[in-house]
Amino acid sequence: MEPWPWKTIIEPFRIKAVEPIPLLHPAERAAALRRAGHNLFKLLADEVTIDLLTDSGTGSMSASQWGALMEGDESYAGSRSFLQLQAVVHDIMGFPHVLPVHQGRAAERILARTLIPPGAVVLNNTHFDTTRAHVEQAGALALDLPVAEALRPQDGSPFKGDMDLAALDAALAEHGSKVVMVMLTLTNNAAGGQPVSMANIEAVSARARAAGVPFYIDAARFAENSWFIHSREPGYDRWSLLDIARRIFSLADGCTMSAKKDGIVNIGGLLCTRDDKVAELFRNELILSEGFPTYGGLAGRDLAAMAVGLGEALDVDYLRYRAKSIAYFAEGLRQVGVPVVQPAGGHAVFIDAGALLPHLPAEQLPGVAVANALYLEGGVRSVEIGELMFPGHAPLQLVRLAVPRRVYTQSHIDYVIEVAAKVAARSSTLGGYRIVHEPPFLRHFSAELAPLQG
Ligand SMILES: *Cc1c(COP(=O)(O)O)cnc(C)c1O
């Protein structure tokens, strides 16, 4: 593949439809944040200028995807759009059984209801928050086994999403037959969007197989992970992205996927398996909660758009631009004095809020302090990934600036860097937050917070 010889990153697309974004007065932002209980999840879209809350379901669809929507087949059973999606998934992932679901957590719920009994243990490089919630809801133990580098924000190792193989061996030995599933989250979202190497996927797969435990991939960002294998792992620069993706999935027994990420759709997900008996169990659950197996909680047009998006996500020009523009974002923040997790992740830049606000202990939610300051300063919405999201077991206090796919241009990113520079300049004056009210699960979505001072 041709290297990009220019300093300037260009978006490998031009804009066909535009959407205005709100520009607010500082007093309007302060009032909005108060009304939202100091929780950025509770802001209205019309109160946000640059929305980096998530890359989930926030991407721009291509002209081909919009075209495919129009051709979506809305038949209740046997939809053409399902066959189209199934063919694409067979081609990229190779799993014989393909179940569409409305989003990733629906796949996780079905997986948990069918394969994870109470008292069981599930091993993952790092469980994403919804995955952990489903495992725990099933009465099982969700164990994270990240490599030590994942916990060192300034360590520039290329595959910080890897699972710690010694810890995997120890967990398999300790928990024995209670281990019902080994999972790898690609890329490792909760640990900074860091990729997992092919060597690690192979090693984890081999160990799971030897232990007789099913190995599943959380494939939300399989394409971005494939790009990092292509560009960082020796020997893979001559492999096509499609072949890398095929090799990854060939090592697994199944996958869950939120297609709102690397499916580049606004809604959709997948649950796949090689096992005929497991597929039967999945389908029974699918019919109960999602719908008939050829639509699974989606409209035919959604399946059609997903089929196109999965292919576009593996486009080399798109993935190169995406990785380079996120690295540019991280480097820009670093240059204005904002500590960021190194190296840049695949879908987001993670600010090390613990390092930026060393005067605040984890209980005072330094990530929330930074995220709320970015909003007050310039209407930038981000998300805390730390004590609020993972009470008691957040290894780092981070703020994630997730970059929606094909939505913002370099000037938007330059603006965010300018806003962050102003926040960094007054970081020693930022105070912490306390929790006023929290729900029992996934508390970060709806918790009400209050500043500790003023
Ligand atoms: C988003 C995400 C999920 C959950 O998917 P939803 O579509 O939001 O339900 C699961 N795992 C990972 C790694 C994710 O990023």
The ligand as a MOL file (V3000), in Angstrom:
LIG
                    3D

  0  0  0     0  0            999 V3000
M  V30 BEGIN CTAB
M  V30 COUNTS 15 15 0 0 0
M  V30 BEGIN ATOM
M  V30 1 C -20.2110 0.3550 22.3610 0
M  V30 2 C -19.6030 -0.8790 22.8290 0
M  V30 3 C -20.3900 -1.9370 23.2940 0
M  V30 4 C -21.8920 -1.8420 23.4690 0
M  V30 5 O -22.5300 -1.5830 22.2760 0
M  V30 6 P -23.8640 -0.6800 22.1560 0
M  V30 7 O -24.1050 -0.6580 20.6950 0
M  V30 8 O -23.5780 0.6470 22.7350 0
M  V30 9 O -24.9490 -1.3820 22.9010 0
M  V30 10 C -19.7330 -3.0960 23.6650 0
M  V30 11 N -18.3910 -3.1880 23.6000 0
M  V30 12 C -17.6180 -2.1910 23.1690 0
M  V30 13 C -16.1370 -2.3550 23.1170 0
M  V30 14 C -18.1910 -1.0050 22.7760 0
M  V30 15 O -17.3930 0.0120 22.3890 0
M  V30 END ATOM
M  V30 BEGIN BOND
M  V30 1 1 1 2
M  V30 2 1 2 3
M  V30 3 2 2 14
M  V30 4 1 3 4
M  V30 5 2 3 10
M  V30 6 1 4 5
M  V30 7 1 5 6
M  V30 8 2 6 7
M  V30 9 1 6 8
M  V30 10 1 6 9
M  V30 11 1 10 11
M  V30 12 2 11 12
M  V30 13 1 12 13
M  V30 14 1 12 14
M  V30 15 1 14 15
M  V30 END BOND
M  V30 END CTAB
M  END
